Amino acid sequence: MHIALSNLIGNAWKYSSRTPYAVLSSGPWKRTKETVFFVRDNGAGFDMAHAKKLFTPFQRLHSDSHFTGPE
């Protein structure tokens, strides 16, 4: 769980880096019979045409030169 949340928060921060006023939030959301946790940001987003690739391993929706990773 720690690794998953670290990656989600890290990606939210990374893809919000070009936003003048970055907003990141996370927390629980109570649904009918379950509680889910979310990470939300106002970053770059993605083209919905690539939505099926979003959770496919080893896929990037933005180029490496546009959003670099940690050094």
Buried (B, 14 or more C-beta within 10 A) or exposed (E): EEEEEEEBBEBBBBBBEEEEEBEBEEEEEEEEEEEEEEBEBBBBEEEEEEEEEEEEEEEEBBEEEEBEEEE
